[in-house]
């Protein structure tokens, strides 16, 4: 049963998968899982007829993705008619028996829509908090929060999650039943692991400044909530 | 001195950095370093006036980036007038004293151009080899190489590296000299480490099939040549 507060993703001509449909996912939970596992997205906009793709961090809730940037930024000027935001989480390289069947294991989400420029101060602060807490949990309350001047210098976009598609590939290569599966030829997956390393203190810190627990505990964990 | 075979990156209005210029790099070697360290790029195209951003693997040499896909793919139809390819390598999360100064350490490259559809069989095979050997070194000679039918089903694009920009951020946060640098408040970098895990054999393999050395030696190494 679908949760009425979390409707399934709407299929439009541009989010309906033409290729690799077996990799498609259509529940909103699948989209939220990908957003939870990543923390950098690639924002696509059209500038003077040409595509422009920039990496940026994001935050999200059940209904919207939040992007921020400088008010002076070209990629966040507008907001334009339509943007495309893609989040890709790499899980492994698929080593098949034939070069042609080589692939990548991944989880990806593509979201289309017209972003809404968030100008209400309360909503802006709430969205910046979501964004900060997704990338760096605990930092919103630990660091100094944005002041009036900083809020004014920050552009914030909300993008509805309604028009989105999700694709997932996992598991072994697809050519186990082919003539290329000859005895002695290995095939499988080489997993890609993303983990946080040990925190590196700013050299300018007074000696002995302790690493706060909310930072220290992230060492060796993977990014995201998943 | 600039190597005549590796001219510096050309600045055009869209690759000239407007913001964060101190992060800019202009040598071709800087671009090649980013391409070496990544293995998935985000390809931006304009489809019916809207941006479309898709993740895909790539190969490259000193002068071109190579992308491949199915001839049935929407993102590689055309080729269009202009594409934008962005490669982003994440190195860490920058934890500053203020939320506003939080950042990400990264290396990114943005390449613009009109892709050339590679149809010459010899050039296509050479480019597919570069691509395969970048993502999965050693597999071109280990796996079964593409046959005529597979080559015909594969679209291959070459994109000149001439119009590109490179941005790099590294090191500690920028607010060590601010009023937010109060005693006891920690600041620094949380590094993001990407490594290959232990190879996972295809469950369909005959028991005891050995992992070839070119795959086994990648465990615990980072992706890319760097």
HADDOCK unambig.tbl for C-alpha pairs under 7 A between the chains (distance, minus, plus):
assign (segid A and resid 44 and name CA) (segid B and resid 44 and name CA) 6.50 0.50 0.50
assign (segid A and resid 44 and name CA) (segid B and resid 51 and name CA) 5.65 0.50 0.50
assign (segid A and resid 44 and name CA) (segid B and resid 52 and name CA) 6.67 0.50 0.50
assign (segid A and resid 44 and name CA) (segid B and resid 53 and name CA) 6.06 0.50 0.50
assign (segid A and resid 45 and name CA) (segid B and resid 51 and name CA) 5.57 0.50 0.50
assign (segid A and resid 46 and name CA) (segid B and resid 50 and name CA) 6.88 0.50 0.50
assign (segid A and resid 46 and name CA) (segid B and resid 51 and name CA) 5.89 0.50 0.50
assign (segid A and resid 50 and name CA) (segid B and resid 46 and name CA) 6.88 0.50 0.50
assign (segid A and resid 50 and name CA) (segid B and resid 82 and name CA) 6.02 0.50 0.50
assign (segid A and resid 51 and name CA) (segid B and resid 44 and name CA) 5.65 0.50 0.50
assign (segid A and resid 51 and name CA) (segid B and resid 45 and name CA) 5.57 0.50 0.50
assign (segid A and resid 51 and name CA) (segid B and resid 46 and name CA) 5.89 0.50 0.50
assign (segid A and resid 51 and name CA) (segid B and resid 51 and name CA) 6.12 0.50 0.50
assign (segid A and resid 51 and name CA) (segid B and resid 83 and name CA) 6.11 0.50 0.50
assign (segid A and resid 51 and name CA) (segid B and resid 84 and name CA) 5.76 0.50 0.50
assign (segid A and resid 52 and name CA) (segid B and resid 44 and name CA) 6.68 0.50 0.50
assign (segid A and resid 52 and name CA) (segid B and resid 84 and name CA) 5.77 0.50 0.50
assign (segid A and resid 53 and name CA) (segid B and resid 44 and name CA) 6.07 0.50 0.50
assign (segid A and resid 53 and name CA) (segid B and resid 84 and name CA) 6.34 0.50 0.50
assign (segid A and resid 53 and name CA) (segid B and resid 86 and name CA) 6.21 0.50 0.50
assign (segid A and resid 54 and name CA) (segid B and resid 86 and name CA) 6.96 0.50 0.50
assign (segid A and resid 55 and name CA) (segid B and resid 88 and name CA) 6.97 0.50 0.50
assign (segid A and resid 82 and name CA) (segid B and resid 50 and name CA) 6.01 0.50 0.50
assign (segid A and resid 83 and name CA) (segid B and resid 51 and name CA) 6.11 0.50 0.50
assign (segid A and resid 84 and name CA) (segid B and resid 51 and name CA) 5.76 0.50 0.50
assign (segid A and resid 84 and name CA) (segid B and resid 52 and name CA) 5.78 0.50 0.50
assign (segid A and resid 84 and name CA) (segid B and resid 53 and name CA) 6.35 0.50 0.50
assign (segid A and resid 86 and name CA) (segid B and resid 53 and name CA) 6.20 0.50 0.50
assign (segid A and resid 86 and name CA) (segid B and resid 54 and name CA) 6.95 0.50 0.50
assign (segid A and resid 88 and name CA) (segid B and resid 55 and name CA) 6.97 0.50 0.50
assign (segid A and resid 97 and name CA) (segid B and resid 143 and name CA) 5.16 0.50 0.50
assign (segid A and resid 97 and name CA) (segid B and resid 144 and name CA) 6.30 0.50 0.50
assign (segid A and resid 98 and name CA) (segid B and resid 143 and name CA) 4.86 0.50 0.50
assign (segid A and resid 98 and name CA) (segid B and resid 144 and name CA) 4.32 0.50 0.50
assign (segid A and resid 98 and name CA) (segid B and resid 145 and name CA) 6.17 0.50 0.50
assign (segid A and resid 99 and name CA) (segid B and resid 140 and name CA) 6.52 0.50 0.50
assign (segid A and resid 99 and name CA) (segid B and resid 143 and name CA) 5.73 0.50 0.50
assign (segid A and resid 99 and name CA) (segid B and resid 144 and name CA) 5.92 0.50 0.50
assign (segid A and resid 99 and name CA) (segid B and resid 145 and name CA) 5.49 0.50 0.50
assign (segid A and resid 99 and name CA) (segid B and resid 146 and name CA) 6.23 0.50 0.50
assign (segid A and resid 100 and name CA) (segid B and resid 146 and name CA) 5.93 0.50 0.50
assign (segid A and resid 100 and name CA) (segid B and resid 150 and name CA) 6.86 0.50 0.50
assign (segid A and resid 140 and name CA) (segid B and resid 99 and name CA) 6.54 0.50 0.50
assign (segid A and resid 143 and name CA) (segid B and resid 97 and name CA) 5.17 0.50 0.50
assign (segid A and resid 143 and name CA) (segid B and resid 98 and name CA) 4.86 0.50 0.50
assign (segid A and resid 143 and name CA) (segid B and resid 99 and name CA) 5.74 0.50 0.50
assign (segid A and resid 144 and name CA) (segid B and resid 97 and name CA) 6.31 0.50 0.50
assign (segid A and resid 144 and name CA) (segid B and resid 98 and name CA) 4.32 0.50 0.50
assign (segid A and resid 144 and name CA) (segid B and resid 99 and name CA) 5.92 0.50 0.50
assign (segid A and resid 144 and name CA) (segid B and resid 180 and name CA) 6.84 0.50 0.50
assign (segid A and resid 145 and name CA) (segid B and resid 98 and name CA) 6.17 0.50 0.50
assign (segid A and resid 145 and name CA) (segid B and resid 99 and name CA) 5.49 0.50 0.50
assign (segid A and resid 146 and name CA) (segid B and resid 99 and name CA) 6.24 0.50 0.50
assign (segid A and resid 146 and name CA) (segid B and resid 100 and name CA) 5.93 0.50 0.50
assign (segid A and resid 150 and name CA) (segid B and resid 100 and name CA) 6.86 0.50 0.50
assign (segid A and resid 172 and name CA) (segid B and resid 202 and name CA) 5.24 0.50 0.50
assign (segid A and resid 176 and name CA) (segid B and resid 204 and name CA) 6.26 0.50 0.50
assign (segid A and resid 180 and name CA) (segid B and resid 144 and name CA) 6.84 0.50 0.50
assign (segid A and resid 184 and name CA) (segid B and resid 209 and name CA) 5.52 0.50 0.50
assign (segid A and resid 186 and name CA) (segid B and resid 209 and name CA) 6.17 0.50 0.50
assign (segid A and resid 186 and name CA) (segid B and resid 210 and name CA) 6.68 0.50 0.50
assign (segid A and resid 186 and name CA) (segid B and resid 211 and name CA) 6.04 0.50 0.50
assign (segid A and resid 186 and name CA) (segid B and resid 212 and name CA) 6.96 0.50 0.50
assign (segid A and resid 187 and name CA) (segid B and resid 201 and name CA) 6.11 0.50 0.50
assign (segid A and resid 187 and name CA) (segid B and resid 202 and name CA) 5.68 0.50 0.50
assign (segid A and resid 188 and name CA) (segid B and resid 200 and name CA) 5.52 0.50 0.50
assign (segid A and resid 188 and name CA) (segid B and resid 201 and name CA) 4.36 0.50 0.50
assign (segid A and resid 188 and name CA) (segid B and resid 202 and name CA) 4.32 0.50 0.50
assign (segid A and resid 189 and name CA) (segid B and resid 199 and name CA) 5.80 0.50 0.50
assign (segid A and resid 189 and name CA) (segid B and resid 200 and name CA) 5.04 0.50 0.50
assign (segid A and resid 189 and name CA) (segid B and resid 201 and name CA) 6.50 0.50 0.50
assign (segid A and resid 190 and name CA) (segid B and resid 196 and name CA) 6.47 0.50 0.50
assign (segid A and resid 190 and name CA) (segid B and resid 197 and name CA) 6.46 0.50 0.50
assign (segid A and resid 190 and name CA) (segid B and resid 198 and name CA) 6.68 0.50 0.50
assign (segid A and resid 190 and name CA) (segid B and resid 199 and name CA) 4.65 0.50 0.50
assign (segid A and resid 190 and name CA) (segid B and resid 200 and name CA) 6.28 0.50 0.50
assign (segid A and resid 191 and name CA) (segid B and resid 196 and name CA) 5.56 0.50 0.50
assign (segid A and resid 191 and name CA) (segid B and resid 197 and name CA) 5.04 0.50 0.50
assign (segid A and resid 191 and name CA) (segid B and resid 198 and name CA) 6.89 0.50 0.50
assign (segid A and resid 191 and name CA) (segid B and resid 199 and name CA) 6.66 0.50 0.50
assign (segid A and resid 192 and name CA) (segid B and resid 194 and name CA) 6.85 0.50 0.50
assign (segid A and resid 192 and name CA) (segid B and resid 195 and name CA) 5.92 0.50 0.50
assign (segid A and resid 192 and name CA) (segid B and resid 196 and name CA) 4.68 0.50 0.50
assign (segid A and resid 192 and name CA) (segid B and resid 197 and name CA) 6.10 0.50 0.50
assign (segid A and resid 193 and name CA) (segid B and resid 194 and name CA) 5.62 0.50 0.50
assign (segid A and resid 193 and name CA) (segid B and resid 195 and name CA) 5.29 0.50 0.50
assign (segid A and resid 193 and name CA) (segid B and resid 196 and name CA) 5.82 0.50 0.50
assign (segid A and resid 193 and name CA) (segid B and resid 197 and name CA) 6.19 0.50 0.50
assign (segid A and resid 194 and name CA) (segid B and resid 192 and name CA) 6.84 0.50 0.50
assign (segid A and resid 194 and name CA) (segid B and resid 193 and name CA) 5.64 0.50 0.50
assign (segid A and resid 194 and name CA) (segid B and resid 194 and name CA) 4.45 0.50 0.50
assign (segid A and resid 194 and name CA) (segid B and resid 195 and name CA) 6.53 0.50 0.50
assign (segid A and resid 195 and name CA) (segid B and resid 192 and name CA) 5.91 0.50 0.50
assign (segid A and resid 195 and name CA) (segid B and resid 193 and name CA) 5.29 0.50 0.50
assign (segid A and resid 195 and name CA) (segid B and resid 194 and name CA) 6.50 0.50 0.50
assign (segid A and resid 196 and name CA) (segid B and resid 190 and name CA) 6.47 0.50 0.50
assign (segid A and resid 196 and name CA) (segid B and resid 191 and name CA) 5.56 0.50 0.50
assign (segid A and resid 196 and name CA) (segid B and resid 192 and name CA) 4.66 0.50 0.50
assign (segid A and resid 196 and name CA) (segid B and resid 193 and name CA) 5.81 0.50 0.50
assign (segid A and resid 197 and name CA) (segid B and resid 190 and name CA) 6.46 0.50 0.50
assign (segid A and resid 197 and name CA) (segid B and resid 191 and name CA) 5.06 0.50 0.50
assign (segid A and resid 197 and name CA) (segid B and resid 192 and name CA) 6.10 0.50 0.50
assign (segid A and resid 197 and name CA) (segid B and resid 193 and name CA) 6.20 0.50 0.50
assign (segid A and resid 198 and name CA) (segid B and resid 190 and name CA) 6.67 0.50 0.50
assign (segid A and resid 198 and name CA) (segid B and resid 191 and name CA) 6.89 0.50 0.50
assign (segid A and resid 199 and name CA) (segid B and resid 188 and name CA) 7.00 0.50 0.50
assign (segid A and resid 199 and name CA) (segid B and resid 189 and name CA) 5.79 0.50 0.50
assign (segid A and resid 199 and name CA) (segid B and resid 190 and name CA) 4.63 0.50 0.50
assign (segid A and resid 199 and name CA) (segid B and resid 191 and name CA) 6.67 0.50 0.50
assign (segid A and resid 200 and name CA) (segid B and resid 188 and name CA) 5.52 0.50 0.50
assign (segid A and resid 200 and name CA) (segid B and resid 189 and name CA) 5.03 0.50 0.50
assign (segid A and resid 200 and name CA) (segid B and resid 190 and name CA) 6.26 0.50 0.50
assign (segid A and resid 201 and name CA) (segid B and resid 187 and name CA) 6.11 0.50 0.50
assign (segid A and resid 201 and name CA) (segid B and resid 188 and name CA) 4.35 0.50 0.50
assign (segid A and resid 201 and name CA) (segid B and resid 189 and name CA) 6.49 0.50 0.50
assign (segid A and resid 202 and name CA) (segid B and resid 172 and name CA) 5.23 0.50 0.50
assign (segid A and resid 202 and name CA) (segid B and resid 187 and name CA) 5.68 0.50 0.50
assign (segid A and resid 202 and name CA) (segid B and resid 188 and name CA) 4.31 0.50 0.50
assign (segid A and resid 204 and name CA) (segid B and resid 176 and name CA) 6.29 0.50 0.50
assign (segid A and resid 209 and name CA) (segid B and resid 184 and name CA) 5.53 0.50 0.50
assign (segid A and resid 209 and name CA) (segid B and resid 186 and name CA) 6.17 0.50 0.50
assign (segid A and resid 210 and name CA) (segid B and resid 186 and name CA) 6.68 0.50 0.50
assign (segid A and resid 211 and name CA) (segid B and resid 186 and name CA) 6.04 0.50 0.50
assign (segid A and resid 212 and name CA) (segid B and resid 186 and name CA) 6.97 0.50 0.50
